[in-house]
Amino acid sequence: MLLNPGERTMKFNESKMLILIVCAILGFLLASQISFIKPNTGGVYTFKSYQQAVAQIRKLNSEIGILDSQKRKLESDLSKFNMNSQSTSQIIKQLGDELYKHDFEEGLLDVKGPGIIITLSDNPYAGEYDDPAFHIVHDLDLRELVWMLKNEGAEAISVNGQRVIHKTEFSCDGPTIIINGEGLTPPYIIKAIGDPNTISYALSREDGILRDFEKRGLLSIPDDLKRSDNITIVRYGKSTGYQYMQPVKD
């Protein structure tokens, strides 16, 4: 089919336009490709730099993940530490309370409270023909008095400042009485913490031990038997440890 000159011109123009569009597209793609592979200047990334950036981002994300994991572990350790610290504090407090209770009950602490004060002295008015032993204070007298005080509820006892505990012994050495290894001489001031009324009544009734002491002239009731609302008894001053005894281990 033959085309007239006008149709051939129109067809040629359409072809030129199509070629121009294709060239423009190719040019754009080429420019884009050139820009993409251009070195990293002016904010444009090459394919290699893009790969490096992706790798760096992945590395940073990995490090962030590791740091986050470490953070969670530290938080967990801190929580456990706080729990252990609280448990340790509770254990230390409990042990401290038990140690304090032990020392309190064993006479290793100064204590105070209501009670009575008894004063015993040798009788200076013994007759010439009286038995001298009858009119002086013996270690057996103090031992029996301490036993009676404990029996009537005394919670702490001292003799001339010497705290009486389970290890305390009484012995006589001439004119002195040995208590806790210390030589004591009269007057003997016995302090006892407990119910003042109960103790004084029990010891001073007609069949009480203080009436026997009074008959021997070792004290005078009520002058040598005093009630008090505030008595201080000092702690046992020597070591309560054992020098030779050791526990048997299974």
C-alpha positions as CSV (number, residue, x, y, z in Angstrom):
1,M,0.0,0.0,0.0
2,L,1.4,3.3,-1.0
3,L,1.2,6.3,1.3
4,N,0.8,9.8,0.1
5,P,3.4,12.3,1.1
6,G,1.3,13.7,4.0
7,E,0.7,10.3,5.5
8,R,4.4,9.4,5.1
9,T,5.4,12.7,6.9
10,M,2.9,11.9,9.8
11,K,4.2,8.4,10.2
12,F,7.8,9.6,10.2
13,N,7.0,12.1,12.9
14,E,5.4,9.4,15.0
15,S,8.4,7.2,14.6
16,K,10.7,10.1,15.6
17,M,8.6,10.8,18.6
18,L,8.7,7.1,19.6
19,I,12.4,7.0,19.2
20,L,12.8,10.2,21.2
21,I,10.7,8.8,24.0
22,V,12.7,5.6,24.0
23,C,16.0,7.6,24.0
24,A,14.8,9.7,26.8
25,I,13.9,6.7,28.8
26,L,17.2,5.1,28.1
27,G,19.0,8.3,29.0
28,F,17.2,8.5,32.3
29,L,18.0,4.9,33.1
30,L,21.6,5.4,32.1
31,A,21.8,8.6,34.2
32,S,20.2,6.7,37.1
33,Q,22.7,3.8,36.7
34,I,25.6,6.3,36.5
35,S,24.3,8.0,39.6
36,F,23.8,4.7,41.4
37,I,27.4,3.6,40.8
38,K,28.8,7.1,41.5
39,P,31.1,7.3,44.5
40,N,29.4,8.3,47.8
41,T,29.5,12.1,47.4
42,G,26.7,14.5,47.7
43,G,24.5,11.9,49.4
44,V,24.4,9.5,46.5
45,Y,25.2,5.8,47.3
46,T,27.0,3.4,45.1
47,F,25.8,-0.2,45.1
48,K,28.9,-1.2,47.1
49,S,28.4,1.6,49.7
50,Y,24.7,0.5,49.9
51,Q,25.8,-3.0,50.7
52,Q,28.3,-1.6,53.3
53,A,25.5,0.5,54.8
54,V,23.2,-2.5,55.0
55,A,25.9,-4.5,56.6
56,Q,26.6,-1.7,59.1
57,I,23.0,-1.5,60.0
58,R,22.8,-5.2,60.5
59,K,25.9,-5.0,62.7
60,L,24.4,-2.2,64.7
61,N,21.1,-4.0,65.1
62,S,23.1,-7.1,66.2
63,E,25.1,-5.0,68.8
64,I,21.9,-3.4,70.0
65,G,20.4,-6.8,70.4
66,I,23.5,-7.9,72.4
67,L,23.4,-4.8,74.6
68,D,19.7,-5.2,75.2
69,S,20.3,-8.8,76.2
70,Q,23.1,-7.7,78.5
71,K,20.8,-5.0,79.9
72,R,18.1,-7.6,80.7
73,K,20.7,-9.9,82.3
74,L,22.0,-7.0,84.4
75,E,18.5,-6.1,85.5
76,S,17.9,-9.7,86.4
77,D,21.1,-9.9,88.3
78,L,20.3,-6.7,90.1
79,S,16.9,-8.0,91.0
80,K,18.5,-11.2,92.3
81,F,21.1,-9.2,94.2
82,N,18.4,-7.0,95.8
83,M,16.5,-10.2,96.8
84,N,19.7,-11.8,98.1
85,S,20.6,-8.5,99.9
86,Q,17.2,-8.5,101.6
87,S,17.6,-12.1,102.5
88,T,21.1,-11.5,103.8
89,S,19.9,-8.5,105.8
90,Q,17.1,-10.6,107.3
91,I,19.5,-13.4,108.2
92,I,22.0,-11.0,109.7
93,K,19.2,-9.3,111.7
94,Q,17.8,-12.7,112.8
95,L,21.3,-13.8,113.9
96,G,21.9,-10.5,115.6
97,D,18.6,-10.8,117.5
98,E,19.4,-14.4,118.5
99,L,22.9,-13.3,119.7
100,Y,21.4,-10.4,121.6
101,K,18.9,-12.8,123.2
102,H,21.6,-15.2,124.1
103,D,23.8,-12.5,125.7
104,F,20.8,-11.1,127.5
105,E,19.8,-14.4,129.0
106,E,23.4,-15.4,129.8
107,G,24.2,-12.3,131.7
108,L,26.6,-10.8,129.2
109,L,24.7,-7.5,128.9
110,D,24.1,-4.7,131.4
111,V,20.4,-4.8,132.5
112,K,18.1,-2.7,134.6
113,G,14.6,-3.0,136.1
114,P,12.7,-3.2,139.4
115,G,13.8,-5.4,142.2
116,I,15.3,-5.6,145.6
117,I,18.6,-4.8,147.3
118,I,19.8,-6.9,150.3
119,T,22.8,-6.0,152.4
120,L,24.5,-8.7,154.5
121,S,27.3,-8.1,157.0
122,D,29.1,-10.0,159.6
123,N,27.6,-9.5,163.1
124,P,29.9,-7.3,165.1
125,Y,28.0,-7.9,168.3
126,A,28.7,-11.6,168.7
127,G,29.0,-12.7,172.3
128,E,32.3,-13.7,173.7
129,Y,31.2,-17.3,174.0
130,D,29.2,-17.5,170.8
131,D,30.3,-19.6,167.9
132,P,32.0,-17.0,165.6
133,A,31.0,-19.0,162.5
134,F,27.3,-18.4,163.4
135,H,27.7,-14.7,163.1
136,I,29.6,-14.3,159.9
137,V,28.4,-14.5,156.3
138,H,29.6,-17.7,154.5
139,D,29.8,-18.6,150.9
140,L,27.0,-21.2,151.6
141,D,24.8,-18.4,152.8
142,L,25.2,-16.4,149.6
143,R,24.8,-19.6,147.5
144,E,21.5,-20.4,149.2
145,L,20.3,-16.8,149.0
146,V,21.0,-16.7,145.3
147,W,19.1,-20.0,144.8
148,M,16.1,-18.7,146.7
149,L,16.1,-15.5,144.6
150,K,16.1,-17.5,141.4
151,N,13.4,-19.7,142.8
152,E,11.2,-16.6,143.5
153,G,11.6,-15.3,139.9
154,A,14.7,-13.1,140.0
155,E,15.9,-12.6,136.5
156,A,19.3,-11.1,137.2
157,I,21.5,-11.2,140.3
158,S,24.8,-9.6,141.4
159,V,26.8,-9.7,144.5
160,N,29.1,-6.7,145.1
161,G,29.0,-6.0,141.4
162,Q,29.8,-9.6,140.4
163,R,27.1,-10.9,138.0
164,V,25.8,-14.3,138.9
165,I,25.5,-16.6,135.9
166,H,25.3,-20.3,135.4
167,K,29.1,-20.7,135.7
168,T,29.4,-18.6,138.9
169,E,30.8,-20.5,141.9
170,F,31.0,-19.5,145.5
171,S,33.9,-20.4,147.7
172,C,35.5,-19.2,150.9
173,D,39.1,-18.1,151.4
174,G,39.7,-17.0,154.9
175,P,37.7,-13.7,155.6
176,T,36.8,-13.4,151.9
177,I,34.2,-15.0,149.7
178,I,35.4,-15.8,146.1
179,I,32.8,-15.1,143.4
180,N,33.8,-15.3,139.7
181,G,37.4,-15.5,140.8
182,E,37.2,-12.2,142.7
183,G,37.7,-12.0,146.5
184,L,34.8,-10.1,148.1
185,T,34.5,-8.8,151.7
186,P,31.5,-7.6,153.7
187,P,29.2,-5.9,153.4
188,Y,27.7,-8.0,150.7
189,I,25.3,-6.1,148.6
190,I,23.0,-8.4,146.7
191,K,20.9,-6.9,143.9
192,A,18.1,-8.9,142.2
193,I,15.9,-7.8,139.3
194,G,12.3,-9.1,139.5
195,D,9.0,-8.4,141.1
196,P,10.0,-6.5,144.3
197,N,6.8,-7.4,146.2
198,T,6.9,-11.1,145.4
199,I,10.6,-11.6,146.1
200,S,10.7,-9.5,149.3
201,Y,7.6,-11.2,150.7
202,A,8.9,-14.7,150.0
203,L,12.3,-14.1,151.5
204,S,11.2,-12.1,154.6
205,R,8.2,-14.1,155.8
206,E,8.6,-15.9,159.1
207,D,10.1,-19.1,157.6
208,G,12.0,-17.2,155.0
209,I,15.8,-17.2,154.6
210,L,16.2,-13.6,155.6
211,R,14.6,-14.2,159.0
212,D,17.3,-16.8,159.7
213,F,20.0,-14.2,158.7
214,E,18.3,-11.7,160.9
215,K,18.5,-14.1,163.9
216,R,22.2,-14.4,163.3
217,G,22.6,-10.6,163.2
218,L,23.6,-10.6,159.5
219,L,21.0,-8.1,158.5
220,S,18.1,-6.1,159.9
221,I,14.7,-6.0,158.3
222,P,13.5,-3.7,156.8
223,D,16.7,-1.6,156.9
224,D,18.7,-4.1,154.9
225,L,15.9,-5.1,152.5
226,K,15.1,-2.4,150.0
227,R,12.7,-2.3,147.1
228,S,13.6,-0.3,144.1
229,D,12.0,0.6,140.8
230,N,15.3,1.0,139.0
231,I,18.2,-1.4,139.7
232,T,21.1,-1.7,137.3
233,I,23.1,-4.9,137.2
234,V,26.3,-5.0,135.1
235,R,27.2,-7.8,132.8
236,Y,29.4,-10.7,133.5
237,G,32.9,-9.4,133.0
238,K,34.9,-12.6,132.1
239,S,35.0,-14.8,129.1
240,T,32.4,-17.5,129.0
241,G,34.4,-19.6,126.5
242,Y,35.9,-23.0,127.1
243,Q,39.6,-23.6,127.1
244,Y,39.8,-27.4,126.8
245,M,36.4,-28.6,125.8
246,Q,35.7,-29.2,122.0
247,P,32.7,-30.5,120.2
248,V,32.8,-34.1,118.8
249,K,32.4,-34.1,115.1
250,D,30.6,-37.0,113.3
